[in-house]
Amino acid sequence: FGGTSFRLHHREYDSFWHDVPMKPTFANPALNNNNEPAMINFITEIPQMVTAKMEVSKERSHNIIMQDRNKDGSPRYYTYGTPFFNYGLISQTWEDPNVLSAKGHAGDNDPLDVIELGKFRLSMGSITPCRVLGSLELIDEGETDHKVLCLNVNDPKFGSVTTMDDLEQAYPGTLDRLIDWLTRYKTSDGNKPENSLDDTIPKSVVQTLAIIEETHLRWKALCGLDGTPLSALHSSAMDFWLDSPNCRGRGRRTPTT
């Protein structure tokens, strides 16, 4: 990567956004309970220590991973230091712009963002079982942009960490570093202001799971799985690639190009 021509497809799934299961469905000996409700499948877009702003494309065929672009068309990079975490998303979720937060902020029109706070770098495009520890509600240019916080199943501290308090015991200072990065990472790009957080205290696991479930329901509406016609959704949805087997192209597999 490092250029606008880079494209990353998954070998098994038609779409990173629509076809990867939201939660792990296979037995994993590292878990005490394979049905643990706080587990998600974390899809890595930006590996730890990588500054290229990679993301799943909502509009491109098969929702490939590619590098975001600046307004002048050049590849976008983070300039506020190097991310110390793995960054990605939860598939089969959508922060619907038609849904307002308690403070009146619209959803940011993306899948739910996830920040994995473990010790090691994960590969771009990898799908890793991850335990939800909480979340932060970022207000980015007036939109709600939830950041789900998790720890991957292969991290050496996984067995003893179930909350953000536990994570602070395992990796002290992580939350302060994360808050600084989230609120200030755009300030090094010209004259952009700081982002704000609804609260610097992370939401609980229970609260975060409710957010994940709500955005999953909104994704089901996006894909018409509850009978919602595309015309009833936010107008931006007309530009999304939804023609995958688990979305509005259900019943067929489309060739990857």
C-alpha positions as CSV (number, residue, x, y, z in Angstrom):
1,F,0.0,0.0,0.0
2,G,1.0,3.6,0.0
3,G,-0.8,4.6,-3.2
4,T,-4.3,5.1,-4.5
5,S,-4.1,1.9,-6.6
6,F,-3.9,-0.5,-3.7
7,R,-6.8,-2.8,-3.2
8,L,-7.2,-5.6,-0.6
9,H,-9.9,-8.3,-1.1
10,H,-10.7,-11.2,1.2
11,R,-10.2,-14.7,-0.2
12,E,-13.3,-16.2,1.5
13,Y,-15.8,-13.3,1.9
14,D,-17.3,-11.2,-0.9
15,S,-17.4,-8.1,1.4
16,F,-15.5,-7.2,4.5
17,W,-18.5,-5.1,5.6
18,H,-21.4,-7.4,4.9
19,D,-20.3,-11.0,4.8
20,V,-17.8,-11.4,7.7
21,P,-19.8,-12.7,10.7
22,M,-20.1,-10.1,13.4
23,K,-19.1,-12.6,16.1
24,P,-16.9,-15.6,16.2
25,T,-18.7,-18.8,15.4
26,F,-15.9,-21.4,16.0
27,A,-14.6,-23.0,19.2
28,N,-11.5,-21.4,20.6
29,P,-9.6,-23.1,23.4
30,A,-8.4,-19.7,24.7
31,L,-11.9,-18.9,25.9
32,N,-13.5,-20.2,29.0
33,N,-16.9,-19.9,27.3
34,N,-17.0,-20.1,23.5
35,N,-20.4,-18.2,23.6
36,E,-19.0,-15.3,25.6
37,P,-21.3,-12.4,24.6
38,A,-18.5,-9.8,24.6
39,M,-16.6,-11.4,21.8
40,I,-16.6,-9.8,18.3
41,N,-14.7,-10.4,15.1
42,F,-12.3,-7.5,14.7
43,I,-11.3,-6.7,11.1
44,T,-8.0,-4.9,10.9
45,E,-7.9,-2.0,8.5
46,I,-4.8,-0.2,10.0
47,P,-2.2,-2.3,11.7
48,Q,-0.4,-1.0,14.8
49,M,2.4,1.5,14.0
50,V,1.1,2.1,10.4
51,T,0.3,5.7,9.5
52,A,-1.5,5.1,6.1
53,K,-5.2,5.8,6.6
54,M,-6.6,2.5,5.3
55,E,-10.3,1.8,5.3
56,V,-13.1,-0.5,4.0
57,S,-14.7,1.3,1.1
58,K,-18.5,1.5,1.5
59,E,-18.9,2.4,-2.2
60,R,-16.4,0.2,-4.1
61,S,-17.3,-3.2,-5.3
62,H,-16.9,-5.9,-2.6
63,N,-16.1,-3.2,0.0
64,I,-12.4,-3.6,-0.4
65,I,-9.8,-2.1,1.9
66,M,-8.0,0.8,0.3
67,Q,-6.2,4.0,1.3
68,D,-8.3,7.0,2.0
69,R,-7.5,10.1,0.0
70,N,-7.0,13.8,0.8
71,K,-9.2,16.4,-1.0
72,D,-6.4,16.8,-3.6
73,G,-6.6,13.1,-4.4
74,S,-3.3,12.1,-2.7
75,P,-3.0,9.2,-0.3
76,R,-4.0,10.1,3.2
77,Y,-1.7,9.5,6.2
78,Y,-2.0,10.1,9.9
79,T,0.5,12.9,10.9
80,Y,-0.1,13.1,14.7
81,G,2.4,10.5,15.7
82,T,2.2,6.8,15.0
83,P,-0.9,4.8,16.2
84,F,0.0,2.5,19.0
85,F,-3.1,0.4,18.5
86,N,-4.7,-1.8,15.8
87,Y,-7.6,0.0,14.1
88,G,-10.6,-1.5,12.2
89,L,-14.2,-2.2,12.3
90,I,-17.0,-4.6,13.3
91,S,-18.7,-6.0,10.2
92,Q,-22.5,-6.0,9.8
93,T,-22.9,-2.7,11.7
94,W,-23.8,0.8,10.5
95,E,-24.0,4.2,12.3
96,D,-27.1,5.4,10.6
97,P,-27.1,9.2,10.0
98,N,-30.9,9.2,10.5
99,V,-30.3,8.1,14.2
100,L,-29.5,10.9,16.6
101,S,-27.7,10.5,19.9
102,A,-29.1,11.9,23.2
103,K,-27.3,15.1,22.4
104,G,-28.5,15.4,18.9
105,H,-25.5,14.1,17.0
106,A,-26.2,12.0,13.9
107,G,-24.4,8.7,13.2
108,D,-21.2,9.1,11.1
109,N,-22.5,6.8,8.3
110,D,-19.8,4.2,8.8
111,P,-19.5,0.7,10.2
112,L,-18.6,0.7,13.9
113,D,-14.9,1.6,14.5
114,V,-12.9,-0.6,16.7
115,I,-9.6,0.0,18.5
116,E,-7.7,-3.1,19.5
117,L,-5.4,-2.3,22.4
118,G,-3.2,-5.4,22.6
119,K,0.6,-5.7,22.5
120,F,1.2,-6.9,19.0
121,R,0.5,-5.8,15.4
122,L,-2.3,-7.5,13.5
123,S,-2.2,-8.0,9.7
124,M,-4.3,-5.7,7.5
125,G,-7.5,-7.6,6.5
126,S,-7.1,-10.1,9.3
127,I,-10.2,-11.3,11.2
128,T,-9.5,-11.8,14.9
129,P,-11.7,-12.7,17.8
130,C,-11.6,-9.8,20.2
131,R,-13.2,-9.2,23.7
132,V,-15.1,-5.9,24.0
133,L,-13.8,-3.9,27.0
134,G,-15.9,-0.7,26.6
135,S,-16.1,2.2,24.2
136,L,-15.6,5.9,23.8
137,E,-18.1,8.2,22.0
138,L,-16.1,10.6,19.8
139,I,-17.8,13.7,18.4
140,D,-16.1,14.2,15.0
141,E,-17.2,17.2,13.0
142,G,-20.6,17.1,14.8
143,E,-21.2,13.4,14.2
144,T,-21.3,10.5,16.6
145,D,-18.3,8.2,16.0
146,H,-18.3,5.4,18.5
147,K,-14.9,3.7,19.1
148,V,-15.3,0.2,20.5
149,L,-12.3,-0.9,22.6
150,C,-11.2,-4.5,22.6
151,L,-8.4,-6.9,23.3
152,N,-7.7,-9.7,20.9
153,V,-7.8,-13.4,21.9
154,N,-4.1,-14.0,21.3
155,D,-2.8,-11.1,23.5
156,P,-0.8,-12.4,26.5
157,K,-3.1,-10.5,28.9
158,F,-6.3,-11.7,27.4
159,G,-7.1,-14.2,30.2
160,S,-7.1,-11.5,32.9
161,V,-8.6,-8.5,31.1
162,T,-12.4,-8.1,30.8
163,T,-12.9,-4.4,31.3
164,M,-11.0,-1.1,30.6
165,D,-10.0,-1.0,34.3
166,D,-8.4,-4.4,33.9
167,L,-6.6,-3.2,30.8
168,E,-5.2,-0.2,32.7
169,Q,-3.8,-2.6,35.2
170,A,-2.2,-4.7,32.5
171,Y,-1.0,-1.8,30.3
172,P,-0.9,1.4,32.4
173,G,-1.5,4.7,30.7
174,T,-3.3,3.2,27.7
175,L,-6.5,5.2,28.2
176,D,-4.8,8.6,28.6
177,R,-2.7,8.0,25.4
178,L,-5.8,6.9,23.5
179,I,-7.8,10.0,24.6
180,D,-5.0,12.3,23.6
181,W,-4.7,10.6,20.2
182,L,-8.4,10.6,19.4
183,T,-9.0,14.2,20.3
184,R,-5.9,15.6,18.8
185,Y,-5.0,13.5,15.7
186,K,-6.5,15.9,13.2
187,T,-4.8,19.0,14.7
188,S,-1.6,18.3,12.8
189,D,-3.4,18.5,9.5
190,G,-3.6,22.2,8.9
191,N,-5.9,24.3,11.1
192,K,-8.4,21.5,12.0
193,P,-9.8,21.7,15.6
194,E,-9.6,19.1,18.2
195,N,-12.3,16.4,18.3
196,S,-14.3,16.1,21.5
197,L,-15.6,13.1,23.6
198,D,-19.0,12.7,25.0
199,D,-17.2,11.5,28.2
200,T,-13.6,10.6,28.9
201,I,-14.8,7.7,31.0
202,P,-15.4,4.7,28.7
203,K,-18.8,3.2,28.5
204,S,-19.2,-0.2,30.2
205,V,-19.2,-3.5,28.4
206,V,-22.9,-3.8,28.7
207,Q,-23.5,-0.3,27.3
208,T,-21.1,-1.0,24.4
209,L,-22.8,-4.3,23.6
210,A,-26.1,-2.4,23.4
211,I,-24.5,0.1,20.9
212,I,-23.2,-2.9,18.8
213,E,-26.6,-4.5,18.7
214,E,-28.4,-1.2,17.8
215,T,-25.9,-0.6,14.9
216,H,-26.4,-4.2,13.8
217,L,-30.1,-3.7,13.6
218,R,-29.5,-0.5,11.5
219,W,-27.2,-2.6,9.2
220,K,-30.0,-5.1,8.8
221,A,-32.3,-2.3,7.6
222,L,-29.5,-1.1,5.3
223,C,-29.4,-4.5,3.7
224,G,-33.1,-5.0,3.6
225,L,-33.0,-8.0,5.9
226,D,-36.0,-6.6,7.9
227,G,-37.9,-5.6,4.8
228,T,-36.8,-2.0,4.7
229,P,-36.7,-0.6,1.2
230,L,-33.5,1.2,0.1
231,S,-35.6,4.3,-0.6
232,A,-36.6,4.6,3.0
233,L,-33.0,5.0,4.2
234,H,-30.6,8.0,4.3
235,S,-29.9,9.1,0.7
236,S,-26.2,8.3,1.0
237,A,-27.1,4.6,1.1
238,M,-27.8,4.7,-2.6
239,D,-24.0,5.1,-3.2
240,F,-23.0,2.0,-1.1
241,W,-22.0,-1.3,-2.5
242,L,-24.7,-3.6,-1.0
243,D,-24.7,-6.4,-3.7
244,S,-23.1,-9.1,-1.5
245,P,-24.6,-12.5,-0.5
246,N,-25.5,-11.4,3.0
247,C,-26.8,-8.0,2.0
248,R,-29.1,-6.9,-0.9
249,G,-27.4,-9.4,-3.2
250,R,-28.3,-12.4,-1.0
251,G,-28.8,-15.7,-2.7
252,R,-25.8,-15.3,-5.1
253,R,-22.1,-14.9,-4.9
254,T,-20.6,-12.1,-7.0
255,P,-17.2,-12.5,-8.7
256,T,-14.3,-10.6,-7.1
257,T,-12.5,-8.3,-9.6
